[in-house]
Amino acid sequence: MVDLNLNVVKPIKMTPQSRFRFRCHPGVPCFTECCGRTTIILTPYDILRLKQRLGITSDRFLELYASRDVHDKSGLPLVLMDMPRYGGVCPFVRPVSGCQVYTDRPATCRYYPVGQGTLITEEGLDEFYFLVKEDHCKGFLEDAEWTVETWKKDQGADYYDEMNREWKAMMLRRSSSGKPDVDERHQNLFYMVMYDLDQFRRFVFKSRFLTVFEVDDDTRQRIYEDDLELLKFGYQYLKTVFRIEPALKPLSAAPESPGPKAEATPG
């Protein structure tokens, strides 16, 4: 279970129109201090962007920079930036020059000092916001004023939200009993599909996957060449496996519903 520091959260629910003052730049005395002693949850799209930026495979990225945890509500795997391995700081941050992957930084970093909460309701996802106000941060003394909405747009967080919305919905799902009921096999499947895209691609094209599910030639080509298309396809596959909706159609020779054999075990 992820341990978040709630002592720095201002207990005021913010809307997209809520206003605050903040600016971070190399001139503030606390520059980069927020990049340590924190928990950075990595979303599937975060990992996609970072592994492309670094020019490495997803499994290599996970090996070097990430640790695995579990979401206490859904029982599904979470991936965290492995700060402890790097002395409690982000491995991509330098004290003077700052973030070395800034244009591809994770959604959590883009939002800071705004925090985002998400609830799932009968109408869908309900997102709200709050300020993360750490004692060391001098950015709040700057004169730049924002609304949550203009801050999100300025930081490029809107697109990240769009890419992560289906992942969030899955993470917040509960069983009918209200408790996690995901077994180890499905945990590992979810971890591969969401976080290890290169392994997922091998799984699709080198297992019996394409003999189980109907995937047209155009889709095959796109998911073979494009990580983002593969991630979107992964959402459809998981919704089918977890019986959220029949997003992928089985071939006529395949079972009518995606049971254990239809999932195809990664090899």
TIBA-203393 format. One record per residue (C-alpha): residue in one letter; x, y, z. Coordinates in nm, 4 decimals, decimal comma. Each point is the difference from the previous one (the first is absolute). Layout:
! residues N
residuo X Y Z
A X Y Z .
...
END
This chain:
! residues 267
residuo X Y Z
M 0,0000 0,0000 0,0000 .
V 0,1307 0,3457 -0,0888 .
D 0,0734 0,2250 0,2963 .
L -0,0826 0,3597 -0,0919 .
N 0,0932 0,2971 0,2182 .
L -0,3351 0,1586 0,0791 .
N 0,1492 0,2513 0,2432 .
V 0,0842 0,2359 -0,2875 .
V -0,3451 -0,0175 -0,1603 .
K -0,2180 0,3063 0,0544 .
P -0,3429 -0,1382 0,0995 .
I -0,1888 0,2165 -0,2474 .
K -0,1628 -0,1556 -0,3040 .
M 0,0847 0,1973 -0,3132 .
T -0,1854 0,0240 -0,3306 .
P 0,1429 0,0814 -0,3445 .
Q -0,0832 0,3664 0,0710 .
S 0,1764 0,0171 0,3399 .
R 0,2869 0,2494 0,0055 .
F 0,3496 -0,0153 0,1508 .
R 0,3399 0,1697 -0,0326 .
F 0,3042 -0,2033 -0,0945 .
R 0,3093 0,0012 -0,2168 .
C 0,3001 -0,2330 0,0013 .
H 0,3295 0,0909 -0,1674 .
P 0,3760 -0,0327 0,0673 .
G -0,0055 0,3308 0,1862 .
V -0,2085 -0,1232 0,2921 .
P 0,2146 -0,1258 0,2911 .
C -0,1887 -0,3295 0,0249 .
F 0,0483 -0,0919 -0,3689 .
T -0,0301 -0,3824 -0,0459 .
E -0,0670 -0,0693 0,3715 .
C -0,3517 -0,1150 -0,0880 .
C 0,1592 -0,2721 -0,2157 .
G 0,1044 -0,1989 0,3058 .
R -0,1626 -0,1409 0,3122 .
T -0,3178 -0,0641 -0,1953 .
T -0,1939 -0,2778 -0,1714 .
I -0,0324 0,0118 -0,3771 .
I -0,2563 -0,2441 -0,1353 .
L 0,0817 -0,0798 -0,3623 .
T -0,2944 -0,0438 -0,2333 .
P 0,0162 -0,2109 -0,3166 .
Y 0,0328 0,3128 -0,2138 .
D 0,2760 0,1351 0,2273 .
I 0,2036 -0,3153 -0,0584 .
L -0,0658 0,0088 -0,3736 .
R 0,1321 0,3568 -0,0245 .
L 0,3002 -0,0564 0,2253 .
K 0,1210 -0,3202 -0,1613 .
Q -0,0259 0,1642 -0,3426 .
R 0,1867 0,3053 0,1277 .
L 0,2800 -0,2168 0,1386 .
G 0,0102 -0,2244 -0,3064 .
I -0,0385 -0,3200 0,2001 .
T -0,2537 -0,2804 0,0183 .
S -0,2810 0,0063 0,2528 .
D 0,1359 -0,3001 0,1907 .
R 0,3386 0,1712 0,0249 .
F -0,1656 0,3172 0,1296 .
L -0,1918 -0,1977 0,2626 .
E 0,3186 -0,1797 0,1026 .
L 0,2057 0,3194 0,0391 .
Y -0,2427 0,2606 0,1304 .
A -0,3188 -0,1532 0,1376 .
S -0,1365 -0,2058 0,2852 .
R -0,3229 -0,1943 0,0151 .
D -0,2783 0,0514 0,2524 .
V -0,3702 -0,0829 0,0192 .
H -0,3095 0,2171 0,0087 .
D -0,1871 -0,0672 0,3231 .
K -0,3461 0,0502 -0,1540 .
S 0,0220 -0,2056 -0,3205 .
G 0,2890 -0,2320 0,0807 .
L 0,1581 0,0935 -0,3346 .
P 0,3728 0,0744 -0,0353 .
L 0,1364 0,3515 0,0290 .
V 0,3401 0,1167 -0,1212 .
L 0,1972 0,2589 0,1981 .
M 0,3125 0,1944 -0,0811 .
D 0,2619 -0,1814 0,2069 .
M 0,1242 0,3003 0,1986 .
P 0,1584 -0,2012 0,2870 .
R 0,2389 -0,1652 -0,2461 .
Y 0,1303 0,3456 -0,0933 .
G 0,0387 0,1422 0,3481 .
G -0,3568 0,1247 0,0362 .
V 0,0048 0,2240 -0,3075 .
C -0,1227 -0,0370 -0,3559 .
P 0,2709 -0,1580 -0,2180 .
F -0,0701 0,2514 -0,2774 .
V 0,0555 0,3173 0,2041 .
R 0,3239 0,1938 0,0411 .
P 0,0365 0,2626 0,2758 .
V 0,1005 0,2872 -0,2324 .
S -0,1402 -0,0820 -0,3445 .
G -0,3185 -0,1603 0,1321 .
C -0,2059 -0,2641 -0,1777 .
Q 0,1824 -0,1746 -0,2843 .
V -0,3222 -0,1403 -0,1488 .
Y -0,2141 0,3092 0,0535 .
T -0,2024 -0,0134 -0,3224 .
D -0,0840 -0,3646 0,0740 .
R -0,0394 0,0284 0,3788 .
P -0,2758 -0,2046 0,1700 .
A -0,3516 0,1300 0,0599 .
T 0,0627 0,0331 0,3757 .
C 0,2876 0,2387 -0,0696 .
R -0,2044 0,1991 -0,2516 .
Y -0,2766 0,0569 0,2515 .
Y 0,2217 0,1081 0,2916 .
P -0,0828 0,1941 0,2173 .
V -0,3525 -0,1071 -0,0888 .
G -0,1035 -0,3471 0,1075 .
Q -0,2745 -0,1945 -0,1723 .
G -0,2535 -0,2338 0,1542 .
T -0,2351 -0,2272 -0,1887 .
L -0,3195 -0,1719 0,1075 .
I -0,2081 -0,2404 -0,2032 .
T -0,3752 0,0614 0,0009 .
E -0,2991 -0,1327 -0,1912 .
E 0,0581 0,2817 -0,2506 .
G 0,3688 -0,0870 -0,0467 .
L 0,3204 0,1568 0,1322 .
D -0,0301 0,3007 0,2295 .
E 0,3281 0,1927 0,0162 .
F 0,0818 0,2646 0,2588 .
Y 0,3086 0,1941 0,1010 .
F 0,1889 0,1231 0,3061 .
L 0,3199 0,1911 0,0758 .
V 0,3163 -0,1746 0,1157 .
K 0,1701 0,2635 0,2143 .
E 0,3357 -0,1121 0,1362 .
D 0,1806 0,2151 0,2579 .
H 0,3145 0,0339 -0,2103 .
C -0,1791 0,1176 -0,3158 .
K 0,0548 0,3683 -0,0847 .
G -0,1846 -0,0237 -0,3283 .
F -0,3167 0,1175 0,1726 .
L 0,1687 0,3357 0,0680 .
E 0,0326 0,0704 -0,3718 .
D -0,2472 0,2342 -0,1727 .
A -0,1260 -0,2284 -0,2794 .
E -0,3709 -0,0746 0,0438 .
W -0,1846 -0,2982 -0,1428 .
T -0,3246 -0,1859 0,0073 .
V 0,0250 -0,3777 0,0192 .
E -0,1253 -0,0077 -0,3594 .
T 0,2627 0,2425 -0,1355 .
W 0,2722 -0,1774 0,1981 .
K -0,0937 -0,3365 -0,1490 .
K 0,0044 0,1455 -0,3498 .
D 0,3331 0,1762 0,0531 .
Q 0,1618 -0,3184 0,1353 .
G -0,1408 -0,2321 -0,2662 .
A -0,1881 -0,2031 0,2604 .
D -0,3280 -0,0064 -0,1938 .
Y 0,1326 -0,2415 -0,2619 .
Y 0,1496 -0,2244 0,2681 .
D -0,3398 -0,0097 0,1704 .
E -0,1608 -0,1090 -0,3251 .
M 0,2548 -0,2780 -0,0489 .
N -0,0309 -0,1205 0,3609 .
R -0,3772 0,0167 0,0462 .
E -0,0749 -0,3649 -0,0810 .
W 0,2895 -0,1151 0,2185 .
K -0,1411 0,2016 0,2911 .
A -0,3438 -0,1518 -0,0497 .
M 0,1494 -0,3503 0,0206 .
M 0,2054 0,0859 0,3079 .
L -0,3116 0,1188 0,1829 .
R -0,2160 -0,3029 -0,0793 .
R -0,1123 -0,2241 0,2850 .
S -0,1601 -0,3404 -0,0016 .
S -0,3617 -0,0484 0,1017 .
S 0,1256 -0,0788 0,3525 .
G 0,1784 0,3348 0,0162 .
K 0,3385 -0,1682 0,0441 .
P 0,2804 -0,0714 -0,2478 .
D -0,0442 -0,3403 -0,1642 .
V 0,2754 0,0058 -0,2632 .
D 0,2118 -0,3125 0,0045 .
E 0,3744 -0,0056 -0,0648 .
R -0,0380 -0,1042 -0,3623 .
H -0,2237 0,2948 -0,0808 .
Q 0,2262 0,2346 0,1964 .
N 0,2949 -0,1069 -0,2134 .
L -0,2032 0,0293 -0,3184 .
F -0,1084 0,3532 0,0922 .
Y 0,3593 0,0949 0,0858 .
M 0,1270 -0,1183 -0,3371 .
V -0,2733 0,1585 -0,2114 .
M 0,0011 0,3378 0,1746 .
Y 0,3640 0,0491 0,0906 .
D 0,2194 -0,2289 -0,2108 .
L -0,1112 0,0856 -0,3524 .
D 0,2909 -0,1696 -0,1759 .
Q -0,0795 -0,3270 0,1752 .
F -0,3688 0,0469 -0,0813 .
R 0,0858 0,0452 -0,3676 .
R 0,1958 -0,3268 0,0035 .
F -0,2944 -0,1642 0,1741 .
V -0,2421 0,1152 -0,2714 .
F 0,2130 -0,1016 -0,2942 .
K 0,1841 -0,3069 0,1287 .
S -0,2633 -0,1777 0,2085 .
R -0,3328 -0,1414 -0,1252 .
F -0,1655 0,3360 0,0686 .
L -0,0827 0,0717 -0,3662 .
T -0,1636 -0,3416 -0,0340 .
V -0,2310 0,0807 0,2913 .
F -0,1087 0,3594 -0,0670 .
E -0,1127 0,1664 -0,3190 .
V 0,2530 0,2708 -0,0865 .
D -0,0146 0,1526 -0,3479 .
D 0,3123 0,0578 -0,2096 .
D -0,0023 0,3770 0,0469 .
T -0,0119 -0,0338 0,3797 .
R 0,2748 -0,2632 -0,0076 .
Q 0,2251 0,2356 -0,1927 .
R -0,0697 0,2963 0,2292 .
I 0,0583 -0,1858 0,3263 .
Y 0,3167 -0,1561 -0,1425 .
E 0,1486 0,3397 -0,0867 .
D -0,1463 0,2449 0,2515 .
D 0,0243 -0,0212 0,3804 .
L -0,2949 0,2326 0,0566 .
E -0,2236 -0,2075 -0,2265 .
L 0,1159 -0,3102 0,1876 .
L -0,0868 0,1598 0,3340 .
K -0,3493 0,0884 -0,1222 .
F -0,0377 -0,3557 -0,1273 .
G 0,1149 -0,1249 0,3411 .
Y -0,2893 0,1825 0,1637 .
Q -0,2414 -0,1811 -0,2308 .
Y 0,1601 -0,3350 0,0737 .
L -0,0129 0,0480 0,3777 .
K -0,3614 0,1132 -0,0097 .
T -0,0753 -0,3259 -0,1782 .
V 0,2037 -0,2193 0,2371 .
F -0,1379 0,1655 0,3139 .
R -0,3529 -0,0226 -0,1429 .
I -0,0586 0,3748 0,0143 .
E -0,1244 -0,0050 -0,3586 .
P 0,0585 -0,2275 -0,3033 .
A 0,2332 0,2510 -0,1698 .
L 0,1828 -0,2687 -0,2013 .
K -0,1932 -0,2517 -0,2043 .
P 0,1093 -0,3642 0,0218 .
L 0,0484 -0,1959 -0,3209 .
S -0,2703 -0,2531 -0,0751 .
A 0,2267 -0,2851 0,1046 .
A 0,0740 0,1665 0,3350 .
P -0,2080 -0,0292 0,3184 .
E -0,3007 0,2308 0,0153 .
S 0,1305 0,1752 0,3112 .
P 0,3647 0,0686 0,0884 .
G 0,0762 -0,2745 0,2502 .
P 0,3500 -0,0970 0,1128 .
K 0,0973 -0,1594 -0,3330 .
A -0,1200 0,2986 -0,2014 .
E 0,2192 0,2323 0,2027 .
A 0,3127 -0,1745 -0,1265 .
T 0,2703 -0,0198 0,2628 .
P 0,3058 0,2163 -0,0767 .
G 0,2923 -0,2085 -0,1056 .
END
